[in-house]
Amino acid sequence: MGRYRFAQFGDECLRLMRADEPYVVEDSETDPRVAEVRESYRQTLIRSVICVPLHKSGRFVAAMAVHCVAPRRWTGAEARIVQRVADRCWESIERARIARELRQQYRTFDTALSHTPDSTYIFDRDGRFRYMNQALLTLLRLSFAEAVGKNFHELGYPPELATRLHAHIQQVIASRGQVRDVTPFTGPDGTTRHYEYIFVPVFAEDGSVEAVAGSTRDITERMRGEAELREANAKLSRTNRELEQYAYITSHDLQEPLRMVGNYMELIERRAGKELSEPMRRYIGRAREATVRMQSLIRDLLAFARVGEHGPFAEVDLGAVVAQAVENLQAAIAQAGATVTVGPLPKVWGGEMILVLLFQNLIGNAIKFRSPERTPAVRIDAARGDDGWIIAVRDNGIGIPAAHQQRIFEVFQRLHSQSEYEGTGIGLAICRKIAEQHRGRILVESIEGGGSTFSIVIGDAPA
Ligand code: ADP
């Protein structure tokens, strides 16, 4: 008994083992190959021996020996038996090792999956659970042993749901692709919650679908949040619509009395004519100017309220849109001696009429707020952004002080008096609203005295 090295039984033994050949000794007392190590043979009572090597992947990994305390003439059949026994032993050892590894892998994977809040599971091709993680076992109030090997029907799922889930498993196997769906489910505690699940194929080495894996997530809270958001959005658009309608109706109803005031002023002027004193004539003139101004305020407010009433969106050529806006501003451009340069513009998804209004307002402002020191020059260019086109309208006008750059987009916000620059303070509010209708926004960059750049982002068409 004890531990011995191969070398203690002679170099020849080790050489043959490495060469994958059996080592046979009939009598160690007379065999010249063991002369130098005979003492080891005596100690271990090996008088005769047959020793066979095991080679795996070209490497000598183990050997098995059978020995006798007496000299023996080994037959070929005996040598073959020893070889076979050695092979079988090796296979058993290997199988045990692989089984141990598999168990460890399973433990690792089960530990990982049992600590996720989502349910994860595996079905065989017949739709029977092969694995279920702790989240699902807890939800179903089952032990692993109770659940494994059963299908949805056997686990007491409502028949309609069990049939649908089973059909999805079969669909994954047939299509070799995933299936996703959402279902309500009432647990053993009687509460109904909503679950999103995804089933995916597990492929075998030969490419066939060997099993179906799945995971299920409780989306009750998410759905509630989404529903609340939808409701809030609906309420917001309702309020917005109401406000727009209100603005529209009031401005519309204001027009008529205003027209009357204007008409009567004109009548007084015409009828009283020469009888009017100079101051009276001036007062009437002021009053008529005021009605004209109020008319333009109402006209702009109406336009603002109506931005939401654009027709259905379509593909719009921005080149044509800007050309139209420039055409509408022809008189003002000529009067200011301005140049308007337009770079290549893309096609976008939007409303043609309101886009013309947008560019008309921006180009109109660029010319209106020109610097007395320079010939007004306006440039319009397009660049690609992450989620849409960015169209920049650049001028060399008076610029906007940084402190006021945000408030100019609000209704009625102006930075100048009527006598300096005419206007209603509604134009940029309209522009912002139009940009928002196009899933976009409007920004300004400007240096006081050094020109302004208004950039509109026009979002890409929804997929
Ligand atoms: P309005 O042009 O009728 O005054 P807007 O809403 O179009 O109203 O513009 C608000 C204000 O923003 C303007 O009164 C002006 O002070 C400023 N602004 C707009 N565009 C420009 C521009 N291109 N250059 C300088 N200032 C501008």
Residues whose N, C-alpha, C, O or C-beta is under 5 A from the ligand:
A	BS01	ADP	N365 A366 F369 G397 I398 G399 I400 I408 Q413 R414 L415 H416 E422 G423 T424 G425 I426 G427 L428 A429 S452
